[in-house]
Amino acid sequence: NPKKSAFSAWKARLREGVPPEAMLDGVRRYARYLAATGKTGTEFVQRATTFFGPDRNFENPWLLPVSGTNNQRCVNHISEPDNEIPPGFRG
């Protein structure tokens, strides 16, 4: 049962002295990350057993992706056609 193993992982972290609020903060960060990357409800969401497991993924920063950088172009922009034939391709 995934809930049982997830709860076991949660209790193991509590026994190690991890405050519940630290784990809940990790859940909140991860939820924001999933929403920002469009992965909520997909097969890429970690199971709670893994998230609270010995690797302590709840401690990851789960940084949100940076958007709007200057090296990205708008996906709705249509570029002007290039009507020139490069010198190496002229017959």
PyMOL CGO cylinders between C-alpha atoms (Angstrom):
from pymol import cmd
from pymol.cgo import CYLINDER

trace = [
    CYLINDER, 0.00, 0.00, 0.00, 1.63, 3.29, -1.11, 0.3, 1, 1, 1, 1, 1, 1,
    CYLINDER, 1.63, 3.29, -1.11, 0.00, 5.29, 1.71, 0.3, 1, 1, 1, 1, 1, 1,
    CYLINDER, 0.00, 5.29, 1.71, 1.38, 2.94, 4.33, 0.3, 1, 1, 1, 1, 1, 1,
    CYLINDER, 1.38, 2.94, 4.33, 4.93, 3.09, 2.94, 0.3, 1, 1, 1, 1, 1, 1,
    CYLINDER, 4.93, 3.09, 2.94, 4.71, 6.88, 2.57, 0.3, 1, 1, 1, 1, 1, 1,
    CYLINDER, 4.71, 6.88, 2.57, 3.58, 7.23, 6.18, 0.3, 1, 1, 1, 1, 1, 1,
    CYLINDER, 3.58, 7.23, 6.18, 6.43, 4.94, 7.25, 0.3, 1, 1, 1, 1, 1, 1,
    CYLINDER, 6.43, 4.94, 7.25, 8.90, 7.20, 5.43, 0.3, 1, 1, 1, 1, 1, 1,
    CYLINDER, 8.90, 7.20, 5.43, 7.32, 10.27, 7.06, 0.3, 1, 1, 1, 1, 1, 1,
    CYLINDER, 7.32, 10.27, 7.06, 7.62, 8.70, 10.53, 0.3, 1, 1, 1, 1, 1, 1,
    CYLINDER, 7.62, 8.70, 10.53, 11.23, 7.68, 9.84, 0.3, 1, 1, 1, 1, 1, 1,
    CYLINDER, 11.23, 7.68, 9.84, 12.13, 11.31, 9.09, 0.3, 1, 1, 1, 1, 1, 1,
    CYLINDER, 12.13, 11.31, 9.09, 10.37, 12.40, 12.30, 0.3, 1, 1, 1, 1, 1, 1,
    CYLINDER, 10.37, 12.40, 12.30, 12.43, 9.86, 14.25, 0.3, 1, 1, 1, 1, 1, 1,
    CYLINDER, 12.43, 9.86, 14.25, 15.55, 11.39, 12.68, 0.3, 1, 1, 1, 1, 1, 1,
    CYLINDER, 15.55, 11.39, 12.68, 14.50, 14.74, 14.12, 0.3, 1, 1, 1, 1, 1, 1,
    CYLINDER, 14.50, 14.74, 14.12, 13.15, 16.37, 10.97, 0.3, 1, 1, 1, 1, 1, 1,
    CYLINDER, 13.15, 16.37, 10.97, 10.44, 18.87, 11.94, 0.3, 1, 1, 1, 1, 1, 1,
    CYLINDER, 10.44, 18.87, 11.94, 7.08, 18.24, 10.25, 0.3, 1, 1, 1, 1, 1, 1,
    CYLINDER, 7.08, 18.24, 10.25, 7.01, 21.85, 9.05, 0.3, 1, 1, 1, 1, 1, 1,
    CYLINDER, 7.01, 21.85, 9.05, 10.28, 21.30, 7.14, 0.3, 1, 1, 1, 1, 1, 1,
    CYLINDER, 10.28, 21.30, 7.14, 8.70, 18.41, 5.24, 0.3, 1, 1, 1, 1, 1, 1,
    CYLINDER, 8.70, 18.41, 5.24, 5.51, 20.38, 4.60, 0.3, 1, 1, 1, 1, 1, 1,
    CYLINDER, 5.51, 20.38, 4.60, 7.57, 23.31, 3.31, 0.3, 1, 1, 1, 1, 1, 1,
    CYLINDER, 7.57, 23.31, 3.31, 9.19, 20.86, 0.89, 0.3, 1, 1, 1, 1, 1, 1,
    CYLINDER, 9.19, 20.86, 0.89, 5.75, 19.70, -0.25, 0.3, 1, 1, 1, 1, 1, 1,
    CYLINDER, 5.75, 19.70, -0.25, 4.74, 23.31, -0.92, 0.3, 1, 1, 1, 1, 1, 1,
    CYLINDER, 4.74, 23.31, -0.92, 7.94, 24.02, -2.89, 0.3, 1, 1, 1, 1, 1, 1,
    CYLINDER, 7.94, 24.02, -2.89, 7.47, 20.84, -4.91, 0.3, 1, 1, 1, 1, 1, 1,
    CYLINDER, 7.47, 20.84, -4.91, 3.81, 21.64, -5.64, 0.3, 1, 1, 1, 1, 1, 1,
    CYLINDER, 3.81, 21.64, -5.64, 4.79, 25.10, -6.95, 0.3, 1, 1, 1, 1, 1, 1,
    CYLINDER, 4.79, 25.10, -6.95, 7.56, 23.52, -9.05, 0.3, 1, 1, 1, 1, 1, 1,
    CYLINDER, 7.56, 23.52, -9.05, 5.15, 20.96, -10.54, 0.3, 1, 1, 1, 1, 1, 1,
    CYLINDER, 5.15, 20.96, -10.54, 2.61, 23.65, -11.36, 0.3, 1, 1, 1, 1, 1, 1,
    CYLINDER, 2.61, 23.65, -11.36, 5.25, 25.89, -12.96, 0.3, 1, 1, 1, 1, 1, 1,
    CYLINDER, 5.25, 25.89, -12.96, 6.63, 23.08, -15.11, 0.3, 1, 1, 1, 1, 1, 1,
    CYLINDER, 6.63, 23.08, -15.11, 3.23, 21.68, -16.10, 0.3, 1, 1, 1, 1, 1, 1,
    CYLINDER, 3.23, 21.68, -16.10, 3.93, 18.30, -14.50, 0.3, 1, 1, 1, 1, 1, 1,
    CYLINDER, 3.93, 18.30, -14.50, 1.07, 18.26, -11.98, 0.3, 1, 1, 1, 1, 1, 1,
    CYLINDER, 1.07, 18.26, -11.98, -0.92, 15.05, -12.40, 0.3, 1, 1, 1, 1, 1, 1,
    CYLINDER, -0.92, 15.05, -12.40, 1.61, 13.42, -14.74, 0.3, 1, 1, 1, 1, 1, 1,
    CYLINDER, 1.61, 13.42, -14.74, 3.75, 10.33, -14.39, 0.3, 1, 1, 1, 1, 1, 1,
    CYLINDER, 3.75, 10.33, -14.39, 6.67, 12.60, -13.43, 0.3, 1, 1, 1, 1, 1, 1,
    CYLINDER, 6.67, 12.60, -13.43, 5.29, 13.40, -9.96, 0.3, 1, 1, 1, 1, 1, 1,
    CYLINDER, 5.29, 13.40, -9.96, 7.29, 11.69, -7.22, 0.3, 1, 1, 1, 1, 1, 1,
    CYLINDER, 7.29, 11.69, -7.22, 5.53, 9.24, -4.97, 0.3, 1, 1, 1, 1, 1, 1,
    CYLINDER, 5.53, 9.24, -4.97, 5.36, 10.31, -1.34, 0.3, 1, 1, 1, 1, 1, 1,
    CYLINDER, 5.36, 10.31, -1.34, 7.44, 7.26, -0.39, 0.3, 1, 1, 1, 1, 1, 1,
    CYLINDER, 7.44, 7.26, -0.39, 10.28, 8.59, -2.53, 0.3, 1, 1, 1, 1, 1, 1,
    CYLINDER, 10.28, 8.59, -2.53, 9.74, 12.21, -1.57, 0.3, 1, 1, 1, 1, 1, 1,
    CYLINDER, 9.74, 12.21, -1.57, 9.96, 11.49, 2.18, 0.3, 1, 1, 1, 1, 1, 1,
    CYLINDER, 9.96, 11.49, 2.18, 12.40, 8.60, 1.76, 0.3, 1, 1, 1, 1, 1, 1,
    CYLINDER, 12.40, 8.60, 1.76, 16.04, 8.37, 2.85, 0.3, 1, 1, 1, 1, 1, 1,
    CYLINDER, 16.04, 8.37, 2.85, 17.19, 10.64, 0.00, 0.3, 1, 1, 1, 1, 1, 1,
    CYLINDER, 17.19, 10.64, 0.00, 15.10, 13.40, 1.63, 0.3, 1, 1, 1, 1, 1, 1,
    CYLINDER, 15.10, 13.40, 1.63, 13.88, 14.96, -1.61, 0.3, 1, 1, 1, 1, 1, 1,
    CYLINDER, 13.88, 14.96, -1.61, 11.69, 17.29, 0.42, 0.3, 1, 1, 1, 1, 1, 1,
    CYLINDER, 11.69, 17.29, 0.42, 14.89, 19.21, 1.22, 0.3, 1, 1, 1, 1, 1, 1,
    CYLINDER, 14.89, 19.21, 1.22, 15.54, 20.04, -2.44, 0.3, 1, 1, 1, 1, 1, 1,
    CYLINDER, 15.54, 20.04, -2.44, 15.04, 23.71, -3.33, 0.3, 1, 1, 1, 1, 1, 1,
    CYLINDER, 15.04, 23.71, -3.33, 12.69, 22.87, -6.27, 0.3, 1, 1, 1, 1, 1, 1,
    CYLINDER, 12.69, 22.87, -6.27, 13.55, 26.15, -7.96, 0.3, 1, 1, 1, 1, 1, 1,
    CYLINDER, 13.55, 26.15, -7.96, 11.04, 27.49, -10.44, 0.3, 1, 1, 1, 1, 1, 1,
    CYLINDER, 11.04, 27.49, -10.44, 12.24, 27.68, -14.04, 0.3, 1, 1, 1, 1, 1, 1,
    CYLINDER, 12.24, 27.68, -14.04, 13.36, 31.09, -15.21, 0.3, 1, 1, 1, 1, 1, 1,
    CYLINDER, 13.36, 31.09, -15.21, 11.22, 32.44, -18.03, 0.3, 1, 1, 1, 1, 1, 1,
    CYLINDER, 11.22, 32.44, -18.03, 11.48, 35.45, -20.24, 0.3, 1, 1, 1, 1, 1, 1,
    CYLINDER, 11.48, 35.45, -20.24, 15.22, 35.35, -20.78, 0.3, 1, 1, 1, 1, 1, 1,
    CYLINDER, 15.22, 35.35, -20.78, 16.61, 37.38, -23.66, 0.3, 1, 1, 1, 1, 1, 1,
    CYLINDER, 16.61, 37.38, -23.66, 17.82, 34.37, -25.62, 0.3, 1, 1, 1, 1, 1, 1,
    CYLINDER, 17.82, 34.37, -25.62, 14.30, 33.00, -26.07, 0.3, 1, 1, 1, 1, 1, 1,
    CYLINDER, 14.30, 33.00, -26.07, 12.02, 34.15, -28.83, 0.3, 1, 1, 1, 1, 1, 1,
    CYLINDER, 12.02, 34.15, -28.83, 8.28, 34.34, -28.71, 0.3, 1, 1, 1, 1, 1, 1,
    CYLINDER, 8.28, 34.34, -28.71, 6.76, 31.13, -30.04, 0.3, 1, 1, 1, 1, 1, 1,
    CYLINDER, 6.76, 31.13, -30.04, 4.00, 33.13, -31.73, 0.3, 1, 1, 1, 1, 1, 1,
    CYLINDER, 4.00, 33.13, -31.73, 6.43, 35.28, -33.71, 0.3, 1, 1, 1, 1, 1, 1,
    CYLINDER, 6.43, 35.28, -33.71, 6.69, 34.46, -37.41, 0.3, 1, 1, 1, 1, 1, 1,
    CYLINDER, 6.69, 34.46, -37.41, 10.06, 35.38, -38.83, 0.3, 1, 1, 1, 1, 1, 1,
    CYLINDER, 10.06, 35.38, -38.83, 10.48, 37.15, -42.15, 0.3, 1, 1, 1, 1, 1, 1,
    CYLINDER, 10.48, 37.15, -42.15, 11.38, 34.82, -45.02, 0.3, 1, 1, 1, 1, 1, 1,
    CYLINDER, 11.38, 34.82, -45.02, 14.98, 34.84, -46.21, 0.3, 1, 1, 1, 1, 1, 1,
    CYLINDER, 14.98, 34.84, -46.21, 14.90, 35.34, -49.98, 0.3, 1, 1, 1, 1, 1, 1,
    CYLINDER, 14.90, 35.34, -49.98, 18.65, 35.36, -50.50, 0.3, 1, 1, 1, 1, 1, 1,
    CYLINDER, 18.65, 35.36, -50.50, 20.52, 32.34, -51.80, 0.3, 1, 1, 1, 1, 1, 1,
    CYLINDER, 20.52, 32.34, -51.80, 23.85, 31.92, -50.01, 0.3, 1, 1, 1, 1, 1, 1,
    CYLINDER, 23.85, 31.92, -50.01, 26.90, 32.20, -52.34, 0.3, 1, 1, 1, 1, 1, 1,
    CYLINDER, 26.90, 32.20, -52.34, 27.84, 28.52, -52.00, 0.3, 1, 1, 1, 1, 1, 1,
    CYLINDER, 27.84, 28.52, -52.00, 24.40, 27.42, -53.21, 0.3, 1, 1, 1, 1, 1, 1,
    CYLINDER, 24.40, 27.42, -53.21, 24.16, 29.53, -56.36, 0.3, 1, 1, 1, 1, 1, 1,
    CYLINDER, 24.16, 29.53, -56.36, 24.23, 27.62, -59.62, 0.3, 1, 1, 1, 1, 1, 1,
]
cmd.load_cgo(trace, "trace")
